[in-house]
Amino acid sequence: FDGERYHIIEQSWAAFSELKEDLLTALDAGHVCSGVCPWLWEDLHHNFDHPTKKVNLRTWLQLRLRRRTKDTIQVFLEHFQELLDSMLTVLRQRHIHCRQFHDVCAVLARFIDVRPPTLLGSPQEEAASLTTSVACC
């Protein structure tokens, strides 16, 4: 992803909750890893559905009470956008050779519906798919 293109994702709250569980399952808590997996698991486990954006007291209370208002929805939209952007940045690291790390990439690719180009496709099909998708790994 070069920052000049974007991929629109429309998912429900339930889909984001399922994404959290799928990411945590893929990370396989406790596996031996010298990479980012332990920190990624901790961050996702504790912060996935808890926005860290500073908000006014009223919005904070509405977030704590899990009320869906225009303001709380906007906070979560920004939170999930930041989360997905961060995940794409982390998952672009090619030097990490951990099966669970690559499983996380597959989970995220399924969620954002990225279809990587195949080796069997024609060059024109490959070029077209590269310009319309976000590559996360």
C-alpha positions in Angstrom: 0.0 0.0 0.0 1.6 3.2 -1.1 -0.8 5.7 0.6 -2.3 6.9 -2.7 -5.0 4.2 -2.8 -7.5 3.1 -0.3 -9.8 0.2 0.3 -13.3 0.8 1.7 -14.5 -1.6 4.3 -18.0 -1.8 5.5 -18.4 -4.2 8.4 -20.8 -4.6 11.3 -19.9 -4.3 14.9 -20.3 -8.1 15.1 -17.8 -8.5 12.3 -15.2 -6.4 14.2 -15.8 -8.5 17.3 -15.3 -11.6 15.3 -12.1 -10.1 13.9 -10.8 -9.6 17.4 -11.4 -13.2 18.3 -9.9 -14.5 15.0 -6.8 -12.4 15.4 -6.3 -13.5 19.0 -6.8 -17.1 18.0 -4.4 -16.8 15.1 -1.8 -15.3 17.4 -2.0 -18.4 19.6 -1.2 -16.8 23.0 1.9 -18.2 24.6 3.6 -19.5 21.5 7.4 -19.1 21.4 8.2 -16.0 19.4 11.0 -13.5 19.3 9.0 -11.2 17.1 6.1 -8.8 17.8 3.4 -11.5 18.4 3.4 -11.3 22.3 3.0 -7.5 22.2 0.5 -7.6 19.4 -1.6 -10.1 21.3 -1.5 -8.0 24.5 -2.4 -4.8 22.6 -5.3 -6.5 20.7 -6.6 -8.3 23.8 -6.7 -5.1 25.9 -7.3 -2.3 23.4 -9.2 -3.7 20.4 -12.6 -2.5 21.5 -11.5 0.3 23.8 -10.8 3.6 22.0 -8.0 5.6 23.4 -8.9 8.9 21.9 -9.4 11.7 24.4 -13.1 12.6 24.5 -15.3 14.8 26.6 -16.9 13.5 29.8 -20.3 12.9 28.2 -18.9 10.9 25.3 -16.7 8.9 27.7 -19.7 8.0 29.8 -21.6 7.0 26.7 -18.7 4.8 25.6 -18.5 3.2 29.1 -22.3 2.6 29.0 -22.0 1.2 25.5 -24.5 3.6 24.1 -24.6 4.1 20.4 -24.7 7.8 19.6 -23.4 9.8 16.7 -20.4 10.8 18.8 -19.6 7.3 20.1 -19.9 5.8 16.6 -17.5 8.5 15.3 -15.0 7.6 18.0 -15.2 3.9 17.1 -14.9 4.6 13.4 -11.7 6.6 14.0 -10.4 3.9 16.5 -11.0 1.1 14.0 -9.4 3.1 11.2 -6.3 3.7 13.3 -6.3 0.0 14.3 -6.5 -1.2 10.7 -3.9 1.2 9.5 -1.5 0.1 12.4 -2.2 -3.5 11.6 -1.3 -3.1 8.0 1.9 -1.3 9.0 2.9 -4.0 11.4 2.1 -6.9 9.1 4.2 -5.5 6.2 7.3 -6.5 8.1 8.9 -9.2 6.0 11.7 -10.2 8.3 9.4 -11.9 10.8 9.3 -15.7 10.3 6.6 -16.8 12.6 3.6 -19.0 11.4 1.2 -17.2 13.8 2.3 -13.8 12.5 1.5 -14.9 8.9 -1.8 -16.4 10.1 -2.7 -12.9 11.5 -2.0 -11.5 8.0 -4.4 -14.1 6.5 -7.1 -13.2 9.0 -6.8 -9.5 8.3 -6.8 -10.1 4.5 -10.0 -12.1 4.8 -11.6 -9.4 6.8 -10.8 -6.6 4.4 -11.5 -8.9 1.5 -8.1 -8.6 -0.2 -7.6 -11.0 -3.0 -3.9 -11.2 -3.9 -3.0 -11.8 -7.5 -2.3 -15.4 -8.4 0.6 -16.7 -10.3 -1.7 -18.3 -12.8 -3.5 -15.1 -13.8 -2.6 -13.1 -16.9 -0.4 -10.1 -16.5 -3.3 -7.8 -17.2 -5.4 -9.5 -14.5 -2.5 -9.2 -12.1 -2.0 -5.5 -12.8 -5.7 -4.8 -12.4 -5.9 -6.6 -9.0 -2.8 -4.8 -7.7 -4.3 -1.4 -8.3 -7.6 -2.3 -6.6 -6.4 -4.1 -3.5 -4.5 -3.3 -0.3 -1.6 -5.7 0.1 -1.0 -6.4 3.8 1.7 -9.0 3.6 
